[in-house]
């Protein structure tokens, strides 16, 4: 373990020296005290969000001044992806500290619940400990907090990041991440009920690809995916919906996360400028079938330049199997929520690149000022 850690750190430091990114010797030129940053190690990549809480807006997501992601695939738990993740954290830390002049004390580092759940399932929790130690080492800050965010916290942060306070108790948000799916709704102003399953777009796709003989055709992948999704639907999703206890409420249901953005973008190219797209179960099912049977046509076609640009962004993030895996999981979730949502359409959020980080950053600020934390019912 110690030898592996040393190898990771030597590679990281060598790469940084080549790039000329010597963090420790450089200070931010003029610290912006009203800027805060959050860096999240997620299942697929490392995300940066820079927030200005003083901006006038009802939604926290509207107060984001910059966000970006570097793909690193940490949940493959290999030396290569661990190296890439450490370097991504450092690169994003430098962007926040030097390019955007965020004071180091206002840069918060976290590891997502999806990473933690996948590591727990695959008995790789030591990889998280190694990652945290490596991050502290390359930052030369042994006291730096790198916290593992719980499902409950992340669900609350997601809701607070996207939903206006006035709609807290009438909206349930389901965020399909790379490693897991989480969300929920407010029962009262300070009590939150959580929805969670330990499967997301990347983790579902990965587990199917591992059992698909090479070369894994799309038909073979789809067959194996259906079997896995049957298990997830009958066990994890059903239990999570019942535990969330929303069957007697008339909620507006919104989906967020990468697969929600990709689905809305590709399924409704004529609504490319809309921030939230409404889709029914049948429309989403048709989209999923097109991914399997007619992928080239779905991701091609003669559309506006804006759509072509967005389509290109989707294809940079997701390959065909990831889109099929994510949309398949999405369909199973929609099916279970039909008894709550009835024949109404579901909302798909397209502008949530920062994810739960705005809510996380605000929580850190509130903690400093002694504000009461949200109580999560068990």
Phi, psi and omega in degrees: 000315181296319180297318179298318180298316180298319180298315180300314183292320180298316179296317182297311182295320179299314180298320182293322178295320178299319181283349181076024182258076181265093189296315193292331184274358187240137178248151175297140186295308181218102184298131177263104186293341180267005177255138177228153181226147173234137177239123183244127169272109180256181183294321183264325184199185179250129188245141175241136174228128175248126189240140171244094185299341183280351179295139181282109179196147179282332181253135179301325182299337179280352180262006178282125180263342178197141172209149177200164180223142173243119180290136179217347177054049184303325186288003168283344174052047176247160177304323181295313182287332175292315176304311182299324182290316178299315179295322180296317177301315181295317179299318181287326176298318180294319177301314180295313187285321186258312182289319182254005174055039177277127178302139184303328180289345180257015176252118185250135183246136182213155173247133189289158177294331179296318176299315182296317181293320178294317179297321178294315181295323183263008179057048181237028183298333178295335178293327177291317178299318179296318180299314180299316178297321180293320179297314179299324182291313182289335175278351184053045183219081184297341180266359181298130178280127172233097189264148173267115185279136180282163176303317182299313180296314183297323178297316178295315180299321178298312181298313182293332181288330192247321190266128175299147182305324182296341182250012184305317188261010177238003185229132170250133179246135178241111183259112179268101180271191178284320185261330180208178177233130183214165180167206180144201184203160178273129174279322174216187185296337182227020177232128187239135177255131192257141170247134179203138165228147185276036180225136176227189183300309184288315183294323177292314179298316182299316185292330177284318180298328181294332182255005180264118182301139179277137356285136183271106180286162178297321179295317179295317179299316182296322179295313179293324178298316181302319178296317180293318180294328175299317179296314181296318182294316184286336182250286188296310185292313181301315180295319182293319179296315180295318181294327180292335172064048184246012187294341183254014183244147179264078184269152163273128184250124181242139174252139175226179184106172185301318183288331175294316177298313181296317180297312181297321182294312185277330183280333182228067182297336180286346180249033189300332183274350181283143180276331177232128180249134176267128179225141175272171176300316183295323178294320180290324177295319177298319178298315180300316180296325177293324177301323182280314190261336188216048188299315183299319180291321182297319183267008177242211177099167180262103180227185181293161178298325179299316179294317180301319178297316180293320178300318178298320178297319178299314183290339174288329184269319186238134167270182186297315182294323178294320177296318180293315179297315181293317181289330175295316176297317178303315180299318180295323176295314180300320181299317180290330180275356180300326180292338176269317187272343181064225181267002180293156176278157178262146177269136178245118184274130183254346189247039184244049181297329182282349177062226183269000184298321178303316178295322178296315180299315180295326178296320178295321178294314180298322179298321178298325182268001175081021179285154182291137177278157175292137176265129181255120179291141180273000000 
